[in-house]
Amino acid sequence: MASTDSLENNTKFAEKNQATFPILADPEKDMSQEYGVLSPIGFAKRWTFYIDNNGIIKKIDKQIDVRLAGQELVSNMDELGFPRANY
């Protein structure tokens, strides 16, 4: 997960939500700009990039429904052949 929030805010978010995964802090918005997800108002769009172990982007999901995001993430990873041991 990546966010344009500061490391401090991301850490608070992770602790509050008991996140079990890393959250990249991109307050300078360099990575968001490079991936094409930076909105005109300065926030990162909620897109999911599925990247394999070789760094190849296998899929970009631009239609995120936050209520179903977890289920869709697992479904997409299964569809793309990511091994279950990794998630």
Secondary structure, DSSP 8 states (H G I E B T S, - for coil): -EESS-HHHHHHHHHHTT--S--EE-TT-HHHHHTT-B-TTS-B---EEEE-TTS-EEEEE----TTTHHHHHHHHHHHHT--GGG-
